[in-house]
């Protein structure tokens, strides 16, 4: 059985990232499946350990090769960027910059083959911007750091997978940016991702933009016919098993009962809403189209409960399991 090295970025240390990491890595089953390596600040993990009252120890290391991956010890590539008294639950430019630096180091490790995949704890976008890094979110950071322009966000939850044509932009901007080429590319990314996972002919359903997918021009201004349908038809000509545009309200129901393997959503809330109804601890965020594997929790920094020990680690454990599944089968980072 492969035990890939999974790099876990600590996220915004003013939030719940360090706590959920410590809680997740207290589970010996995680070590039976992978070799976890945190990229962050060791003192923040030690502080989180006191908050959640764990017996785990934190071991700072300089390189992935120095890690021991022993149950009971959290190995951390220690960037030493944050003060010991960083306040919980507050926007901090220092924490925002540090969160970016953790991602930057993790990407470098992944591209060098020293880790097999990246699993990210949540960042705070306001803190990220205050720290001088003006990105909408993780996905766009990872794309720039890896030199990729053709990428998308995929959410995975029990019984439902969703991939997005647009994500972190306003609704009016999203509708403007939806166009046939982008729709075709996202359908192709969905197909390729699931095909690599072992599905011979993934069944893909594509959402419309308007209620009832426009209902033959009754709603909207012909967006389905102009912006979506040509991309779907092109993918069909490529031999991809795709249907749409379909009314979003019934498409998600049909996907949930098993009619489709993945849904292509047109904008952020259209895709995120149904996944989050299934539970914040159930969803995993996967960036597709990168030259590296990246998964993430599908929740935020939860500043309101940071430092209380109440944060739940289930989504991080689900994201780790997804990273393990998607990690490549060869190389020293996979054992």
N, C-alpha and C positions, 0 to 999 in steps of 0.2 A: 504494500500500500504506500502510495506517495504521501510524504508529509511536507508540503511546500512551505517555504518561508513566506509568511504573509506580513507585509509591512503595515502597521496600524498608525495612521497619523492622529495626533492627540487632539486636533481641532482647537477650538477656542478654550483656553484654560480657565476663563471666567465662567464657563458654562459647565455642562454635565459630562463633557467628553472624558476627562480623566477618571471620573467616578465609574462610568459605565465600562471603561476599559479594565479597570481593576476588578470590577465585579465579573466581567466576562472571563477574564484570565484566571479567576479563582476556580474555574470549572476544569477539572482534569481532562474531560472529554475533548476540549479544544486542543490540548497538547497531543492527544492521541491522533488527531486529524491533521494538525499542521504545526509549524514552528513559528509562533508569533513573535514579532519584533516591533516594539513601539518606537516611533520617531517623534520625539517631543522633548520635554524637560523632566528630568528625573525627580526634581524636588516637587513638581506639581503632582506627579503620580504618588509620591510618598505622602503628600498632604491628602490626596484623595483616599489613600489607604487608611489614614487615621479617621477620615470622615465616615467611611463605610465599615470601619472596625474590622479590618482584615489581618490575617497573619502573613500575608504575602510580603516578600521583600522586593525591593527594586534594585536592579543591578545596572549602573550606567556602563555603556560600552561605546567605543569609538567607531567600530566597524561591524558589519553584519557577521563577519567571520569570527568575531570575538564572543558572540552570544553563545550561551550554554543551553538555552531552551529547556530548562529543568522545571518540572511542575513545582509550584510554590515560589518561583522567582520570576519577576517580570524584567526581561531584558529591554533596555531603552537606549537607543542612540541619542545621547544627551546633548542637545544643542545649547543648553544653558542660556536661554534668552530672557527668562522672566524672573522677577523678584519673588522672594518667598511669600511676601505679604500681598500679592496680587488680589484685589477684592473680587469676591464672587458676585455674579449677577450684575455687573456693570460694564458698559461699553469701554473698552480700553484699546488705544492705538497700539500699545505694546503687544497685547494679546492678539490683535488682528494681524500685525506684522509677523508675529511668531507663528500663527496658524498657517500663513502663506509659506514661511520658511520650512515648516515641517513637510508641506506638500512638495515643495521644490526639491528637498532632499530625497523624499520617497521616490519621486519620479526619476531622479538621477540614479538611485539604487536599482529601480526596476529596469531602466534602459540599459544599465550595465549588467543585468542578469544576476544581481546579488540578492534580489527578492523576486518571488514569482508573481506577486500580485499586491495591490494596494487596497486597503480597507480604511475608509476615512470616517473619523468622528466628526460631529457637526461643527461648522464655522458660523460666525455671526457676520452677516454682510456689512452691517454698519461699522463694526469694529474693523473689518477687513479694509473698508474704504478709508477709515480714519488712519489706518496704518500705511496708507499710500498705495493700496492695491485695488484699483477700481474695476473689479470684475463682478458680473452678476451672481456668480457662484462657482462651486467646485468644477463643474463641467467645463466652463470656459477657461479656467486656469489650466486644467489638465490638457485641454486641446492646444493651448498656446505653448505650454512647456514641451509638448511632444510634437509640435509642428503639424498638427492635423487641422483640416478645415471641414472635413466631411464626417460629422459625428452626431450623436443624439443621446438623449437621456432615456433609459428604459427602467421602468419600475416593475418589480416582481413581487407578487404576494400569492398566498395559497389560492389557486384557482384562477388567477388573473395576471396577465402580463400586458404592459402598456408601453409604447414607444412614442416619442413626441416629435412633431414637425417643428414646433417652436416651444420655447420654455420660458426663460426669465425676461420677458418683455411684456409691456402693457397689451391689453386685448386689441385695441385699434391697430397698434404696430404689428401685432401677431397676424391679424387678418391681412394686412398689407403685404407681409413678407411670405405668406403662403403662396407658393406657385408650383406649377407642375414638376419642374426639375427637382425641387426640394422634396416634394411628395414622393416622387419616384426613388430618390436616393434613400429616404428613410424606410420605404418599403423594402428596398434592397438590403439595407443594414439589418432590418428585422429578419428577413429571410436568411441572410448569411449567419447571423448570430445563432439562430435556432438550428440551422443546418449543422453548424459546428458542434452544437450540443447533442446531435444525434437524430434530429427530426428530418426525415427524408423529404417531406413536402409540407412545411409548416403552413397552417391555414391562417391567413391574415385578413382581418377585417378593418376597413378604413372608415373613420368617422367623417361625417359632413361637418360643416360649420354652423349652418342655420338649423332651427327646429325642423324636424322631419327631413333633414338633409335637403332643405329647400322646397320639397314637394313639388317638383317640376316647375319651379319659378314662382310658386305662391309666396314663399318667404325668402327674403334677402334680395340680392341683386345679381343672381346667377353665379355666385361664387363656386358652388359645387361643380358646375359645368365648365367654368373657366379655369379655376385654380386646382381642382382636385382630380376630376375625372381623367384628364389627359395623362397624368402621372400614373394613375391606376392602370389605364389601358396599356401604357408603355411597359409596366411591370408584367402585365399579363402576357404581352408579346414576348417577354423575356422568359416565359415559362414559369413565372412565380404564381403560386396559388393564392390569389388576392381578390377580394370582393369589396366594392364600394364605389362611391361614397354612400354610407348607410346612416340612418338616424342614430345619433350617439346614445340616446336614452335606451333604446332597445338593443343596440349593439353590445353594450356592456353586460346587459342581462344575458344575451345569447352567449357571449364569451364565458361568463360565469358558469353557465350550464354545460359548457364544453364544445360549443359549435366552432370556436376559433381558438387558435393557440396564442395569438397576440392581437392587440388592438392598436391601430395607429391613431393617436389623438392629435388634433390640430393645434391645441394650445394648452398651457400649463394646467389650469384648473379643470379642463375637460378630462384630462388623464389622471391628475392627482386625486381629484375628489372620490371617484369610485374605489381607488386603491386604499385611500385613508379611511373610508367607511369600513373596510375590512379590519382596521385596527392599526394604530401607529406602531405597534410592536411587531407587525407582521410584514411590513413592506421593506423591500431592499431596493436601493437606487444603483443602477449599473450604467456606466458610460460605455456606449458601443461605438466602434469606429477608431478607437485608440490602438496604438501598437503595444499597449500594456493592458493588463486586467485591472479594473478599478470597480469596487463595490462600496456601498455606503449605507449607513442608517438612513431611514426616510423620516427623520424628525429633526428638529432644531436644537439649539443650545439650551433651551429651557432655563433661562436665567432666573426665573421665579423660584425654582427649587434647587438651583445649584448650591452645593455646599451643605445640603441637608441629608444626603445619603439616600434620598427617596427615589432617585432616577432608576428606571428599569433598563436592564441590559439586553433584553430579548432581541431587539432589532439589531444590535451590534452582533450578537451571536448568529443571527440569521444572515447578516451580511458577510460574516467570516465564513460561514458554510458555503455561501454562494461563491466567494472568492476561491475557496478550496476546489470547488467543482470546476471553475473556469480556468484555474491555473494550468499552464502548459505542463506536459508530461515529461519534458526532458530538461537537463541542465542541473547544476549543483544546487540551485535554489529550490528544486522540487524534491530533492532527496532520493 
